[in-house]
Amino acid sequence: MLMFLRSGVYRLVHGRKFWIGTALAAWYSLVVIASTELAFAVFGIRVADPEPFGQYWRMAGLNILGVVAVTFIVTALHTIVRSKVAGVIIAVFVASGAVSSLATSCAQLLGSRLDWIPHLVAWLPMVNLGLLDDSAPAVGLTSSATQGALGLPDIGMPVWAHALVCFIGWIALASAVTLLANRRRDVC
């Protein structure tokens, strides 16, 4: 058992897909932030009430962590199916928000009969990225009041804390699934 754990940790630390995926996800997020700020500067768009510098980068850091979590989920699913074509299709559906949209639609339809489904949907990374984007400028990452407006249950914790726990949990889960599915060989 100790040898399996040791070899699994070694594979995770030295796994190309996780490091490349994490680097690309962080790079993509930083390029989006920089290009948005540059476009605002070029077109002369001024923010009426800008948030403090630290709060801005906390939100940016949480968004980057969310993108990394989604990348890890796609990597885990790609490892499970062991098909490059299916991996690309999964990546497109997850990244486009189709999976998140489908999950929230099902939660709204079935939520009145099965009250646990909205609680489950509230822990999806794409839903939490949306909550961060909706609530961060307005409430300064300190309230969970926007969750009720989206039809999701109030978790009782701030949006930023909920997103942080969600993202770290999904990263850990995707890493464990990838290690279990990838005991013998690498896909790529």
PyMOL commands that set and color helices and strands:
alter all, ss='L'
color gray80, all
select helices_A, chain A and resi 2-14+16-42+53-81+84-96+98-110+117-121+125-139+146-149+159-181
alter helices_A, ss='H'
color red, helices_A
deselect
rebuild
show_as cartoon
